[in-house]
Amino acid sequence: MKRLILVSGLIGLTAMAGELKGVKMPDEVTVDGKTLKLNGMGLRVKFIISVYVAGLYVENPTKDPAAILKADEARRVDLRMLRDLDAKATVDAIRAGFDANSKAQMGALKERLDTFCGQIPDLKDGQVLTITYVPGKGTSIVGAGAATVIPGKDFADALFAVWLGKSPADEGLKKGMLGT
């Protein structure tokens, strides 16, 4: 098994399992001492262009997005870029997802969302952006540089709702991440 040490200090153990659009992701990763399983993989498409492949890792796999968001368990999304993507485009998409799924909570989330968005780098084809939530610690983003941890399960829920909420960024991506 390969060992990958993430900038955030979390350790991921890999064994190849899932594959989509030539992107392979491990069946399991270890985050903060917990084994997360690959729940599913999906393709983000924007205007017929493949943007990234996302893999969702959870402690207890399920096809129910509400169960994933409700559970106070570790979860992770790995985004493997299929094209170059500037930080502004990524930030705009995340902000739109927050607006579509968590608008009522934006007063409490705005400052943390601003901090999180400030950590998003320009991304290159093949690069991986890893977003991890650890209960009691918060949400980290690792892609290019040191990770900042954003506190609060409410923030993690709003962020993961960008992909898994009632108004996801991409319905096909959501279905893939849920393994449906």
Backbone as ProteinMPNN parsed JSONL, in Angstrom:
{"seq_chain_A": "MKRLILVSGLIGLTAMAGELKGVKMPDEVTVDGKTLKLNGMGLRVKFIISVYVAGLYVENPTKDPAAILKADEARRVDLRMLRDLDAKATVDAIRAGFDANSKAQMGALKERLDTFCGQIPDLKDGQVLTITYVPGKGTSIVGAGAATVIPGKDFADALFAVWLGKSPADEGLKKGMLGT", "coords_chain_A": {"N_chain_A": [[0.833, -1.184, 0.0], [0.419, 2.236, -0.678], [1.503, 5.161, 1.066], [0.24, 8.248, 1.713], [0.983, 11.406, 2.843], [-0.877, 13.994, 3.847], [-0.91, 17.553, 3.578], [-2.373, 18.642, 5.634], [-1.867, 17.023, 7.718], [-3.302, 14.74, 7.972], [-3.611, 11.27, 7.351], [-3.589, 9.225, 4.493], [-4.339, 6.02, 3.342], [-3.881, 4.036, 0.51], [-5.496, 1.968, -1.943], [-6.058, 0.953, -5.046], [-9.269, 1.268, -6.555], [-11.883, 2.466, -7.526], [-12.771, 3.745, -10.792], [-13.078, 6.255, -13.218], [-13.489, 7.911, -16.223], [-10.791, 7.459, -16.767], [-9.601, 8.179, -14.398], [-8.375, 6.987, -11.418], [-9.31, 5.987, -8.19], [-8.719, 5.311, -4.733], [-10.181, 2.536, -2.927], [-10.512, 2.775, -0.223], [-9.68, 5.188, 2.301], [-7.722, 6.483, 4.978], [-8.575, 8.618, 7.51], [-7.766, 10.689, 10.061], [-7.483, 8.479, 11.759], [-9.702, 6.959, 11.14], [-11.365, 4.706, 8.945], [-12.396, 5.476, 5.789], [-14.74, 4.825, 3.256], [-14.972, 4.516, -0.29], [-17.684, 6.018, -1.5], [-18.79, 6.678, -3.917], [-18.165, 7.761, -7.317], [-18.16, 10.64, -9.385], [-18.736, 12.646, -12.339], [-18.025, 15.959, -13.073], [-19.571, 18.107, -15.187], [-19.584, 20.897, -17.282], [-21.23, 22.914, -19.454], [-20.952, 20.932, -21.534], [-18.281, 20.265, -21.173], [-15.891, 18.268, -19.623], [-14.971, 18.689, -16.341], [-13.994, 17.881, -13.74], [-13.319, 14.822, -11.909], [-14.961, 13.538, -9.167], [-14.544, 11.964, -6.06], [-16.309, 10.575, -3.405], [-15.842, 9.992, -0.037], [-16.845, 8.224, 2.816], [-17.651, 7.265, 6.221], [-19.715, 5.424, 6.557], [-21.028, 4.049, 3.935], [-23.679, 5.131, 1.788], [-26.624, 5.644, -0.164], [-28.125, 7.784, 0.344], [-28.259, 11.135, 0.412], [-29.037, 12.934, 2.436], [-28.566, 11.508, 4.776], [-25.8, 11.362, 4.788], [-25.124, 14.061, 5.1], [-26.331, 14.569, 7.558], [-25.043, 12.911, 9.422], [-22.549, 13.055, 11.916], [-19.81, 12.457, 11.093], [-16.551, 11.579, 9.832], [-15.73, 12.734, 6.574], [-14.922, 12.967, 3.094], [-13.982, 14.591, 0.062], [-12.444, 14.049, -2.969], [-11.22, 15.844, -5.605], [-10.328, 15.424, -8.844], [-8.763, 17.131, -11.248], [-9.688, 17.59, -14.642], [-9.034, 19.414, -16.408], [-7.457, 22.653, -16.694], [-8.28, 25.003, -14.183], [-9.201, 28.073, -13.033], [-8.86, 29.757, -9.857], [-10.927, 31.581, -9.346], [-13.141, 30.651, -10.849], [-13.68, 28.253, -9.517], [-14.231, 29.187, -6.924], [-16.468, 30.808, -7.47], [-18.312, 28.82, -8.233], [-18.55, 27.342, -5.865], [-19.561, 29.297, -4.113], [-22.006, 29.781, -5.412], [-23.201, 27.298, -5.016], [-23.45, 27.288, -2.209], [-25.261, 29.391, -1.972], [-27.46, 28.296, -3.303], [-28.122, 26.086, -1.738], [-27.829, 26.63, 1.003], [-28.705, 29.136, 1.763], [-30.257, 30.335, 3.817], [-28.641, 30.046, 6.037], [-26.481, 31.654, 5.595], [-25.661, 33.998, 6.961], [-24.396, 33.08, 9.305], [-22.421, 31.577, 8.142], [-20.871, 33.04, 6.323], [-18.339, 34.411, 6.938], [-16.616, 32.236, 7.452], [-16.865, 30.908, 5.018], [-15.699, 32.804, 3.32], [-13.042, 32.683, 4.263], [-12.422, 30.008, 3.662], [-12.723, 30.023, 0.836], [-10.653, 31.698, 0.184], [-8.516, 30.001, 0.326], [-8.5, 28.45, -1.89], [-6.765, 27.327, -4.647], [-5.49, 28.172, -7.985], [-6.071, 25.617, -10.293], [-4.597, 22.837, -11.905], [-4.739, 20.667, -14.773], [-5.017, 17.322, -13.883], [-4.31, 17.743, -11.252], [-5.102, 17.259, -7.769], [-7.632, 18.193, -5.571], [-8.343, 18.106, -2.253], [-10.879, 17.823, 0.063], [-11.706, 17.69, 3.363], [-13.645, 16.693, 6.104], [-13.494, 16.528, 9.579], [-14.965, 15.435, 12.473], [-15.344, 17.585, 15.283], [-13.008, 18.905, 14.72], [-12.964, 20.19, 12.135], [-13.155, 21.462, 8.728], [-10.909, 20.884, 6.127], [-8.933, 22.006, 3.359], [-6.931, 20.805, 0.854], [-4.575, 21.342, -1.571], [-2.752, 23.041, -2.911], [-0.431, 24.033, -1.125], [-0.357, 24.996, 2.367], [-2.851, 23.696, 4.572], [-5.838, 25.163, 5.748], [-7.947, 24.957, 8.533], [-11.366, 24.957, 8.774], [-13.714, 25.659, 11.168], [-16.621, 23.863, 12.486], [-19.478, 21.854, 12.066], [-21.719, 22.718, 10.754], [-20.685, 24.313, 8.722], [-19.29, 22.378, 7.218], [-21.44, 20.756, 6.421], [-22.876, 22.547, 4.788], [-20.965, 22.987, 2.792], [-20.552, 20.369, 1.697], [-23.097, 20.039, 0.776], [-23.061, 21.452, -1.557], [-22.431, 19.613, -3.499], [-24.104, 17.494, -2.791], [-26.58, 18.41, -2.016], [-30.055, 19.606, -2.212], [-30.122, 21.208, -4.439], [-27.853, 20.54, -6.328], [-24.548, 21.181, -7.691], [-24.259, 19.727, -10.004], [-26.343, 17.389, -11.211], [-25.84, 14.792, -12.267], [-23.248, 14.378, -11.33], [-23.745, 14.318, -8.572], [-25.336, 11.966, -8.411], [-23.434, 10.07, -9.2], [-21.535, 10.331, -7.103], [-23.049, 9.364, -5.063], [-23.242, 6.778, -5.753], [-25.276, 5.884, -7.378]], "CA_chain_A": [[0.0, 0.0, 0.0], [1.122, 3.516, -0.668], [1.096, 6.075, 2.122], [0.277, 9.647, 1.316], [0.81, 12.287, 3.981], [-1.476, 15.227, 3.389], [-0.407, 18.755, 4.224], [-3.15, 18.895, 6.84], [-1.438, 16.104, 8.755], [-4.132, 13.558, 7.933], [-2.936, 10.236, 6.576], [-4.449, 8.446, 3.608], [-3.808, 4.776, 2.82], [-4.568, 3.832, -0.754], [-5.518, 0.721, -2.695], [-6.883, 1.372, -6.176], [-10.551, 0.583, -6.693], [-12.796, 3.105, -8.453], [-12.202, 4.383, -11.977], [-14.018, 6.991, -14.041], [-12.796, 8.797, -17.181], [-9.362, 7.229, -16.633], [-9.155, 8.581, -13.062], [-8.495, 5.906, -10.442], [-9.335, 6.415, -6.788], [-8.659, 4.164, -3.826], [-11.412, 2.017, -2.343], [-10.57, 3.272, 1.151], [-8.646, 6.092, 2.792], [-7.768, 6.631, 6.426], [-8.587, 10.021, 7.898], [-7.822, 10.883, 11.508], [-7.622, 7.178, 12.384], [-10.938, 6.287, 10.719], [-11.387, 4.228, 7.573], [-13.494, 5.973, 4.966], [-14.925, 4.013, 2.057], [-15.405, 5.229, -1.488], [-19.135, 5.929, -1.64], [-19.055, 6.746, -5.343], [-17.402, 8.724, -8.115], [-18.983, 11.316, -10.368], [-18.079, 13.536, -13.29], [-18.558, 17.32, -13.156], [-19.606, 18.581, -16.562], [-20.11, 22.254, -17.413], [-21.331, 23.24, -20.878], [-20.43, 19.739, -22.208], [-16.854, 20.084, -20.915], [-15.57, 17.533, -18.4], [-14.18, 19.573, -15.494], [-13.261, 17.061, -12.771], [-13.917, 13.622, -11.356], [-15.012, 13.644, -7.711], [-14.785, 10.756, -5.288], [-16.83, 10.846, -2.068], [-15.471, 8.998, 0.964], [-17.614, 8.343, 4.05], [-17.47, 6.15, 7.146], [-20.788, 4.458, 6.329], [-21.571, 4.311, 2.603], [-25.125, 5.19, 1.631], [-27.115, 6.347, -1.35], [-28.981, 8.835, 0.879], [-27.451, 12.329, 0.675], [-29.423, 13.533, 3.718], [-27.896, 10.735, 5.827], [-24.391, 11.774, 4.786], [-25.043, 15.409, 5.669], [-26.783, 14.543, 8.952], [-24.089, 12.187, 10.264], [-21.361, 13.779, 12.358], [-18.738, 11.508, 10.832], [-15.549, 12.054, 8.875], [-16.062, 12.588, 5.15], [-13.908, 13.583, 2.245], [-14.179, 14.631, -1.383], [-11.245, 14.267, -3.783], [-11.547, 16.365, -6.932], [-9.201, 15.281, -9.765], [-9.026, 18.034, -12.362], [-9.548, 17.089, -16.01], [-8.645, 20.597, -17.179], [-7.044, 23.764, -15.838], [-9.419, 25.737, -13.651], [-8.69, 29.137, -12.177], [-9.459, 29.819, -8.532], [-12.168, 32.356, -9.391], [-14.216, 29.782, -11.333], [-13.984, 27.316, -8.439], [-14.863, 29.967, -5.858], [-17.809, 31.186, -7.934], [-19.163, 27.627, -8.197], [-18.815, 27.013, -4.457], [-20.476, 30.327, -3.589], [-23.323, 29.525, -6.004], [-23.727, 26.127, -4.322], [-23.874, 27.723, -0.875], [-26.458, 30.205, -2.158], [-28.555, 27.424, -3.729], [-28.448, 25.053, -0.761], [-27.681, 27.046, 2.403], [-28.91, 30.583, 1.798], [-30.791, 30.757, 5.112], [-27.574, 30.006, 7.034], [-25.324, 32.427, 5.12], [-25.184, 34.938, 7.974], [-23.48, 32.368, 10.195], [-21.386, 30.886, 7.36], [-20.165, 33.917, 5.393], [-16.936, 34.646, 7.285], [-15.878, 30.985, 7.244], [-16.835, 30.67, 3.575], [-14.672, 33.702, 2.766], [-11.728, 32.123, 4.62], [-12.267, 28.784, 2.874], [-12.535, 30.383, -0.575], [-9.315, 32.283, 0.074], [-7.533, 28.913, 0.288], [-8.637, 27.696, -3.142], [-5.746, 27.735, -5.618], [-5.675, 27.829, -9.392], [-5.872, 24.179, -10.392], [-4.095, 22.365, -13.199], [-5.162, 19.353, -15.236], [-4.345, 16.24, -13.166], [-4.14, 18.082, -9.844], [-6.166, 16.804, -6.879], [-8.037, 19.06, -4.478], [-8.953, 17.241, -1.246], [-11.651, 18.527, 1.084], [-11.942, 16.706, 4.403], [-14.28, 17.105, 7.361], [-13.24, 15.674, 10.735], [-15.778, 15.922, 13.59], [-14.632, 18.198, 16.395], [-11.848, 19.645, 14.224], [-13.412, 21.084, 11.073], [-12.993, 21.131, 7.318], [-9.658, 21.355, 5.535], [-8.788, 21.914, 1.903], [-5.529, 20.586, 0.519], [-4.396, 21.322, -3.012], [-1.491, 23.702, -3.257], [-0.026, 24.836, 0.021], [-0.794, 24.568, 3.691], [-4.3, 23.627, 4.758], [-6.489, 25.892, 6.815], [-9.093, 24.2, 9.014], [-12.54, 25.792, 9.006], [-14.493, 24.964, 12.197], [-18.069, 23.756, 12.451], [-20.188, 20.886, 11.243], [-22.641, 23.46, 9.893], [-19.944, 24.704, 7.528], [-19.049, 21.16, 6.432], [-22.704, 20.348, 5.81], [-23.173, 23.483, 3.69], [-19.999, 22.747, 1.728], [-20.847, 19.093, 1.043], [-24.381, 20.214, 0.089], [-22.777, 21.963, -2.906], [-22.477, 18.436, -4.364], [-25.099, 16.5, -2.363], [-27.806, 19.066, -1.573], [-31.259, 19.557, -3.052], [-29.787, 21.911, -5.688], [-26.42, 20.297, -6.498], [-23.844, 21.813, -8.812], [-24.417, 18.873, -11.178], [-27.153, 16.237, -10.777], [-25.125, 13.569, -12.629], [-22.134, 14.273, -10.384], [-24.351, 13.891, -7.303], [-25.714, 10.556, -8.543], [-22.207, 9.281, -9.195], [-20.941, 10.356, -5.761], [-23.91, 8.536, -4.213], [-23.18, 5.398, -6.248], [-26.561, 5.501, -7.978]], "C_chain_A": [[0.874, 1.241, 0.0], [0.643, 4.314, 0.53], [1.271, 7.482, 1.601], [0.086, 10.478, 2.571], [0.313, 13.614, 3.446], [-0.933, 16.395, 4.196], [-1.121, 19.012, 5.537], [-2.761, 17.965, 7.981], [-2.313, 14.854, 8.836], [-3.452, 12.545, 7.032], [-3.951, 9.481, 5.745], [-3.738, 7.204, 3.139], [-4.578, 4.457, 1.555], [-4.449, 2.408, -1.27], [-6.508, 0.977, -3.824], [-8.169, 0.559, -6.289], [-11.419, 1.229, -7.759], [-12.082, 3.72, -9.637], [-13.32, 5.018, -12.79], [-13.222, 7.937, -14.923], [-11.271, 8.67, -17.058], [-8.779, 7.646, -15.294], [-9.422, 7.429, -12.102], [-8.442, 6.502, -9.041], [-9.333, 5.188, -5.904], [-10.031, 3.798, -3.279], [-11.614, 2.559, -0.931], [-9.441, 4.255, 1.387], [-8.786, 6.147, 4.308], [-7.615, 8.1, 6.748], [-8.738, 10.085, 9.409], [-8.105, 9.559, 12.234], [-8.871, 6.406, 12.009], [-10.831, 5.874, 9.257], [-12.626, 4.776, 6.887], [-13.536, 5.14, 3.699], [-15.394, 4.887, 0.901], [-16.891, 4.976, -1.681], [-19.527, 5.912, -3.112], [-18.2, 7.809, -5.999], [-18.335, 9.34, -9.154], [-18.165, 12.263, -11.222], [-18.787, 14.887, -13.28], [-18.43, 17.79, -14.595], [-20.212, 19.974, -16.558], [-20.079, 22.61, -18.896], [-20.641, 22.194, -21.743], [-18.937, 19.488, -22.005], [-16.671, 19.342, -19.596], [-14.596, 18.371, -17.575], [-13.346, 18.782, -14.488], [-14.041, 15.79, -12.467], [-13.835, 13.782, -9.843], [-15.286, 12.28, -7.104], [-15.217, 11.154, -3.89], [-16.481, 9.68, -1.159], [-16.243, 9.271, 2.248], [-17.329, 7.135, 4.942], [-18.473, 5.035, 6.861], [-21.447, 4.739, 4.987], [-23.092, 4.228, 2.565], [-25.461, 5.916, 0.336], [-27.983, 7.542, -0.957], [-28.153, 10.079, 1.221], [-27.783, 12.992, 2.014], [-28.728, 12.814, 4.876], [-26.424, 11.127, 5.924], [-24.247, 13.131, 5.453], [-25.434, 15.424, 7.142], [-25.728, 13.937, 9.88], [-22.902, 13.079, 10.643], [-20.187, 12.805, 12.325], [-17.759, 12.123, 9.84], [-16.04, 11.794, 7.46], [-15.032, 13.359, 4.336], [-14.355, 13.549, 0.791], [-12.813, 14.887, -2.018], [-11.705, 14.702, -5.167], [-10.299, 16.265, -7.8], [-9.537, 16.086, -11.008], [-8.782, 17.345, -13.708], [-9.189, 18.226, -16.963], [-8.137, 21.635, -16.191], [-8.283, 24.542, -15.413], [-8.888, 26.823, -12.726], [-9.487, 29.208, -10.881], [-10.807, 30.531, -8.564], [-13.341, 31.485, -9.845], [-14.641, 28.798, -10.243], [-14.729, 28.024, -7.315], [-16.286, 30.353, -6.252], [-18.776, 30.008, -7.857], [-19.514, 27.251, -6.76], [-19.783, 28.02, -3.847], [-21.89, 30.131, -4.14], [-23.985, 28.321, -5.326], [-24.194, 26.442, -2.916], [-25.181, 28.5, -0.986], [-27.664, 29.322, -2.483], [-29.024, 26.473, -2.633], [-28.475, 25.519, 0.697], [-27.894, 28.544, 2.601], [-29.372, 31.07, 3.17], [-29.717, 30.809, 6.201], [-26.39, 30.918, 6.688], [-24.803, 33.443, 6.138], [-24.143, 34.304, 8.884], [-22.291, 31.759, 9.45], [-20.452, 31.817, 6.585], [-18.679, 34.095, 5.713], [-16.09, 33.392, 7.066], [-15.796, 30.634, 5.769], [-15.785, 31.544, 2.912], [-13.265, 33.165, 3.044], [-11.439, 30.883, 3.775], [-11.947, 29.122, 1.416], [-11.165, 31.017, -0.817], [-8.21, 31.242, -0.008], [-7.55, 28.145, -1.029], [-7.627, 28.209, -4.162], [-6.239, 27.598, -7.06], [-5.325, 26.345, -9.5], [-5.473, 23.803, -11.811], [-4.647, 20.985, -13.509], [-4.343, 18.288, -14.501], [-4.177, 16.5, -11.678], [-5.342, 17.591, -9.035], [-6.382, 17.85, -5.788], [-8.795, 18.168, -3.501], [-9.605, 18.095, -0.172], [-12.084, 17.477, 2.099], [-12.605, 17.345, 5.615], [-13.974, 16.072, 8.425], [-14.046, 16.241, 11.902], [-14.91, 16.467, 14.727], [-13.416, 19.009, 15.982], [-12.243, 20.646, 13.156], [-13.101, 20.543, 9.701], [-11.694, 21.713, 6.798], [-9.721, 21.177, 4.029], [-7.298, 21.804, 1.616], [-5.421, 20.505, -0.994], [-3.076, 21.907, -3.433], [-1.114, 24.6, -2.097], [-0.603, 24.28, 1.303], [-2.314, 24.624, 3.801], [-4.729, 24.502, 5.925], [-7.698, 25.077, 7.227], [-10.203, 25.187, 9.367], [-13.432, 25.059, 10.006], [-15.975, 24.853, 11.858], [-18.625, 22.705, 11.514], [-21.15, 21.595, 10.302], [-21.957, 23.913, 8.608], [-19.708, 23.496, 6.626], [-20.318, 20.716, 5.721], [-23.05, 21.235, 4.62], [-22.23, 23.244, 2.514], [-20.318, 21.448, 0.981], [-22.2, 19.143, 0.33], [-24.203, 20.816, -1.303], [-22.876, 20.808, -3.903], [-23.671, 17.534, -4.069], [-26.448, 17.096, -1.973], [-28.953, 18.937, -2.555], [-31.049, 20.254, -4.385], [-28.291, 21.755, -5.941], [-25.847, 21.023, -7.702], [-24.105, 21.051, -10.109], [-25.137, 17.605, -10.718], [-26.468, 14.905, -11.108], [-23.947, 13.313, -11.701], [-22.65, 13.762, -9.044], [-24.687, 12.404, -7.345], [-24.481, 9.657, -8.507], [-21.573, 9.192, -7.819], [-21.752, 9.518, -4.78], [-23.928, 7.078, -4.658], [-24.494, 4.933, -6.868], [-26.51, 5.588, -9.491]], "O_chain_A": [[1.94, 1.27, 0.614], [-0.499, 4.16, 0.964], [2.337, 7.848, 1.106], [-0.886, 10.273, 3.298], [1.006, 14.281, 2.678], [-0.546, 16.239, 5.355], [-0.52, 19.553, 6.466], [-3.27, 18.104, 9.093], [-2.082, 13.996, 9.689], [-2.791, 12.915, 6.062], [-5.034, 9.138, 6.22], [-2.64, 7.297, 2.589], [-5.801, 4.591, 1.525], [-3.44, 1.734, -1.062], [-7.691, 1.196, -3.563], [-8.167, -0.663, -6.142], [-11.674, 0.616, -8.796], [-10.94, 4.165, -9.524], [-14.365, 4.411, -13.023], [-12.375, 8.683, -14.432], [-10.548, 9.652, -17.224], [-7.579, 7.484, -15.071], [-10.552, 6.953, -11.987], [-7.645, 7.394, -8.75], [-9.876, 4.147, -6.273], [-10.923, 4.641, -3.181], [-12.745, 2.776, -0.496], [-8.384, 4.173, 0.761], [-9.86, 5.882, 4.848], [-6.66, 8.751, 6.323], [-9.719, 9.595, 9.966], [-8.867, 9.523, 13.2], [-9.082, 5.302, 12.51], [-10.275, 6.601, 8.435], [-13.752, 4.569, 7.34], [-12.498, 4.792, 3.137], [-16.117, 5.865, 1.093], [-17.307, 3.858, -1.986], [-20.469, 5.226, -3.509], [-17.592, 8.646, -5.331], [-19.185, 8.66, -9.728], [-17.045, 12.633, -10.869], [-20.003, 14.957, -13.456], [-17.332, 17.862, -15.148], [-21.232, 20.212, -15.911], [-19.016, 22.606, -19.517], [-19.827, 22.541, -22.599], [-18.385, 18.573, -22.617], [-17.229, 19.738, -18.572], [-13.518, 18.723, -18.055], [-12.135, 18.983, -14.389], [-15.24, 15.69, -12.727], [-12.782, 14.117, -9.3], [-16.147, 11.537, -7.574], [-14.566, 11.981, -3.252], [-16.782, 8.526, -1.465], [-16.294, 10.408, 2.717], [-16.828, 6.112, 4.475], [-18.133, 3.853, 6.914], [-22.339, 5.584, 4.906], [-23.706, 3.381, 3.213], [-24.666, 6.702, -0.181], [-28.516, 8.234, -1.824], [-27.423, 10.079, 2.213], [-26.897, 13.554, 2.658], [-28.343, 13.453, 5.856], [-25.871, 11.214, 7.021], [-23.355, 13.332, 6.277], [-24.903, 16.234, 7.903], [-25.545, 14.408, 11.002], [-22.33, 13.766, 9.796], [-19.652, 12.392, 13.354], [-18.091, 13.056, 9.109], [-16.677, 10.779, 7.181], [-14.371, 14.273, 4.829], [-15.014, 12.609, 0.347], [-12.114, 15.829, -1.644], [-12.486, 14.008, -5.819], [-9.309, 16.945, -7.53], [-10.478, 15.764, -11.734], [-7.804, 16.618, -13.884], [-9.056, 18.023, -18.17], [-8.359, 21.512, -14.986], [-9.219, 24.714, -16.194], [-8.203, 26.529, -11.746], [-10.638, 28.775, -10.819], [-11.736, 30.117, -7.871], [-14.428, 31.578, -9.275], [-15.832, 28.541, -10.069], [-15.735, 27.521, -6.815], [-17.207, 30.234, -5.444], [-19.929, 30.176, -7.461], [-20.653, 26.882, -6.475], [-20.72, 27.638, -3.145], [-22.866, 30.298, -3.409], [-25.194, 28.327, -5.091], [-25.22, 25.926, -2.47], [-26.1, 28.295, -0.193], [-28.766, 29.573, -1.995], [-30.195, 26.094, -2.6], [-29.086, 24.862, 1.539], [-27.32, 29.142, 3.511], [-28.919, 32.116, 3.635], [-29.867, 31.538, 7.182], [-25.4, 30.944, 7.42], [-23.603, 33.717, 6.164], [-23.126, 34.922, 9.197], [-21.266, 31.459, 10.061], [-19.346, 31.412, 6.227], [-17.843, 33.938, 4.824], [-14.975, 33.476, 6.552], [-14.776, 30.119, 5.31], [-15.056, 31.081, 2.035], [-12.402, 33.188, 2.166], [-10.341, 30.732, 3.238], [-11.012, 28.571, 0.835], [-10.593, 30.883, -1.899], [-7.081, 31.568, -0.375], [-6.702, 27.282, -1.255], [-7.632, 29.391, -4.503], [-7.276, 26.986, -7.317], [-4.381, 25.88, -8.861], [-5.954, 24.382, -12.785], [-4.982, 20.225, -12.601], [-3.114, 18.345, -14.497], [-3.925, 15.567, -10.916], [-6.458, 17.516, -9.548], [-5.432, 18.327, -5.168], [-9.785, 17.54, -3.878], [-8.975, 18.969, 0.422], [-12.743, 16.497, 1.75], [-12.181, 18.398, 6.089], [-14.168, 14.876, 8.208], [-13.846, 17.393, 12.287], [-13.884, 15.886, 15.08], [-12.847, 19.729, 16.803], [-11.899, 21.824, 13.252], [-12.826, 19.357, 9.516], [-11.408, 22.893, 7.001], [-10.445, 20.333, 3.502], [-6.504, 22.619, 2.084], [-6.097, 19.694, -1.627], [-2.359, 21.313, -4.237], [-1.439, 25.788, -2.087], [-1.25, 23.233, 1.317], [-2.969, 25.48, 3.206], [-4.058, 24.566, 6.955], [-8.41, 24.555, 6.369], [-10.007, 26.119, 10.147], [-13.869, 23.942, 9.726], [-16.513, 25.626, 11.065], [-18.294, 22.665, 10.329], [-21.376, 21.138, 9.182], [-22.562, 23.902, 7.536], [-19.902, 23.575, 5.413], [-20.277, 20.341, 4.549], [-23.466, 20.743, 3.571], [-22.657, 23.294, 1.36], [-20.348, 21.439, -0.25], [-22.433, 18.384, -0.61], [-25.098, 20.705, -2.142], [-23.35, 20.995, -5.023], [-24.197, 16.882, -4.971], [-27.37, 16.355, -1.633], [-28.851, 18.263, -3.58], [-31.724, 19.931, -5.364], [-27.535, 22.715, -5.792], [-26.574, 21.426, -8.611], [-24.166, 21.647, -11.184], [-24.596, 16.837, -9.923], [-26.517, 13.98, -10.298], [-23.677, 12.171, -11.329], [-22.051, 12.867, -8.449], [-24.358, 11.665, -6.417], [-24.486, 8.61, -7.861], [-21.124, 8.124, -7.403], [-21.219, 9.02, -3.788], [-24.557, 6.238, -4.015], [-24.792, 3.739, -6.883], [-27.503, 5.302, -10.16]]}, "name": "protein", "num_of_chains": 1, "seq": "MKRLILVSGLIGLTAMAGELKGVKMPDEVTVDGKTLKLNGMGLRVKFIISVYVAGLYVENPTKDPAAILKADEARRVDLRMLRDLDAKATVDAIRAGFDANSKAQMGALKERLDTFCGQIPDLKDGQVLTITYVPGKGTSIVGAGAATVIPGKDFADALFAVWLGKSPADEGLKKGMLGT"}
